[in-house]
Amino acid sequence: MLEAGQMESGRQVVRDVGCTVCGCLCDDIELVIERGRIVQVRHACRMGTAKFLHATSEERLRHALLREGGVFRRVELDEALDRAAEILADASRALLFGWSETSCEALRVGIKIAEEIGGIVDNCSSICHSPSILALQSTGMPACTLGEVKNRADLVIYWGANPLASHPRHLSRYSTFPRGYFRERGRSDRELVVVDVRRSETAEIADWFIQVEPNSDYEVLTVLRMLVRGREMRRESVGGVKLQELRKLAEKMKSCSFGVLFFGLGLASSYGKSWNVAAAIRLAAELNGYTKFAVLPMRGHCNVAGTNQVLGWQTGFPFAVDFSRGYPWYNPGETSVVDLLARREVDAMLVIGADPGAHLPRRAVERMAEIPLIAIDISHNPTTMLADVVIPGAVVGLESSGTCYRMDDVPVQVRQVIPPVSEVPSDEWALEQIYRRIRAIKGVQG
């Protein structure tokens, strides 16, 4: 099923397509389709363009595979789904991990599977922005939407983030360059500040770059809070930054009309972790005594924020949720992916919308290679190379409809544009089939 669109020289042009690559979730993409293949992508960044062009390429996973004797064998989809259900039903402590590049509807079914088998559900935030979530749980967060940033912000700060590399359209679509309702001149009405340990691509175009020493973010943020309160200190510099420069930044933050601090993994992953993020949140909270100020994390994958939202309102916890006790409980460091695998507590694993084989520590990946592993993905990667069962996935927002959350926790409904290249209509459908088979194995009626 191809969405209606304008014809150009015999090619189908589909407009307002959602891009499910990063947390920006841009929804203004145009695709040019010829004979079922995407031949041109308009408005997308280089990462989005690469994903759209790959979606209908020959490199896609189109058929289910089973590993036998160390070699993959192509099988019928039903056989792969049956084997996946058997693995999960027989496991005593199964881990369902990923979810960041699939829909909220797929995660809903994943939670049902975890409840049925007494397993664990964890997502990619466990190994990236979990310190941000822990800080948010302890302090709250004065947040806003990206639309408010576009229309109101006159001071934009990126701390420990390099969006030109990680979120290429963030500055041009939401924060710095777009013309907003109260910022009609766009870039001319805003000041861009970058705080980082090195001069990044984003720092090169900033109005002001402040270079801090590695692992000194907490000290610098704490001094900024002191200066915002009007207190002074005797030291000439903190974290490699002169006190005079920090004093100037504090005054700039207090005097802006609407400021926003975007922080990335450079802040959340340096020494201090959640304490760093908590310090940034408290700084923004105190600035609201003088002006309007917000703080937002730079979430990476297209729906990593959505996985936290769905897990949060369905189980009460945002990640690393364990159902082995018959009810959901949560203890990061014990029920999170790296710890479970490194301690060899997991005896089966399902991965969807992520590639832990390429990103987890060696001990964790070694355990993945030892246990039955199911991978649902759109193409081959290190995780599928380790898997015992490989099920082709569908690209949400292109081959299937669904809900994803933007990095500011705004839900975006993305729609199907082209028919799936494989026999799997959606990730949600594949997981629902596995869930039904698990219940049948256990003899559960209904």
Phi, psi and omega in degrees: 000120182251129178298144178296142180197173182286145178266135175231109178053043178082001179255147179271129178248120180248125185254164176057048177270141178277136180260113184259062176251296183244181183291354177289330180046053179300137184239028182240025185280144173246135179242136173253120187241132179226121179053043176080001181243141175282119184251345180208142179234129181244143176079343182283160174280181182296325179290316179295318178301316180298319181292317180295317180293327179288334188301327181247019180276171179288348182280352181294149170284122184242345185225152177286148182227144171237140177271126177225121182062032179081004182235139178284140176234130178289133182226168173291151183301320180300321179295319179294319179294321177298316181293320178299317180295320179297317180299313183288323180292326182277345185286146175267336179209084183266148179243128176251112191234151172122247171074354189280344178238033173226184188270163175296328179295323177294319179296324178304318179288323178300322177294322177298319179296314180298320177297318183296321186258000183066040183261195182238138174248124176223155181230179188295338178296340178301331182245012176226278187266021176301322175300326178294320180293318178297321177294318179299321180296331183267337187237345191076183181204123174283089188255179176201177176268163177293334175295321176295322177299312181300318187272339190235329192292132172246355175226120181239124180241129171252120183243116180065032181220148178227074188298334178298337177262322187264326181223075193304333182260007184297314180290320186282336185256330190234322197248317194242312188267333186291150176277125181251176183300318179257002180231067189294335181267006176063240184302326182291340181264007184228155172243133183250124179240135177239129176243120184200171180274349179214164180277100183273180177298321179292323178298330182295332181256004182283156173287333185207125178245126177246118182262120180255156176289147179304139176065026178243016184298318183299316180296317181295316179295323180294319177294321177300320177298319177299315182292324177297324178284354180090012178267159181236167176220161188274339181292148181276338180209157177221129178059030180082004181247131180295142181300326179298322179290320177293324178297319178296319179294319179299316179294323179294319180293322181289330187263355180288164177278318179209114181246154177218137178247112174266127179241146182244194182291342174299329176272315187286341185249357177277174182307131184109323176044252185298331177293325176299312181295319178299322178295320178294319179295316180294325175299312180297321180297317180290328178295337178290352171284348182241327184206192174261122183219138181230161178224137183219138174280148176271088182286142190276286186288165188298326185231025178294327176292324180293325178297321177293320180295311183293314177299322181298312184274350176263329184239343183096354183227146189274339178197172177051054184261124184250127180254012186294339180272000183094356176211159183287133170218168198208126178208085181307137186100341175241317183254016180261159195302310185296317182293317180298316181288317182296328178273001177061034181273342184268134179245006173195156185208138171242130180239131177216136177066031180196167178226071181296335178298337180263350190232342182278161176299160187302315182299324179291317180293324177300320178292323177301323181288340184272335188253161174300128186232130177248130179236127173248112187206167182266346181204166178290142177205179180305328179290315179295331178293335178269346192285155172265332177230127178240122180243126180294138179261174177242138181285113179292138183088357177226305180259349178210155178271162178171181180246132174230152179255129175292166184299340177266018177065029173263122180287137179235126178272117178255151189241163175285138182244318181231161175293150178298144179282340177253182181275002179265115183290331179194159175298322179301317180297315181299317180291324177296322177295319178295318180299315180296321180292323177298315180296324178293320177299321181277355179076024179274130181274148175088000000 
